[in-house]
């Protein structure tokens, strides 16, 4: 049986871990990639941010200045 979710309910689920994304109380991020709605819970958002900072040469140069 397929469960139909409203647009708001779909945006309240993290696209990476499928966990709840409580943007008002915990944080995270919600938006669009092109026309695709995208939500990250606070934990996945923090992990994604850390990964980008660790691999970004410009970010590492700024830290060394």
Rosetta blueprint (number, residue, H / E / L):
1 X L
2 X L
3 X L
4 X L
5 X L
6 X L
7 X H
8 X H
9 X H
10 X H
11 X H
12 X L
13 X E
14 X L
15 X L
16 X L
17 X L
18 X L
19 X L
20 X E
21 X L
22 X L
23 X L
24 X L
25 X L
26 X L
27 X L
28 X L
29 X E
30 X E
31 X E
32 X E
33 X E
34 X L
35 X L
36 X E
37 X E
38 X E
39 X E
40 X E
41 X L
42 X H
43 X H
44 X H
45 X H
46 X H
47 X H
48 X H
49 X H
50 X H
51 X H
52 X H
53 X H
54 X H
55 X H
56 X L
57 X H
58 X H
59 X H
60 X H
61 X H
62 X H
63 X H
64 X H
65 X L
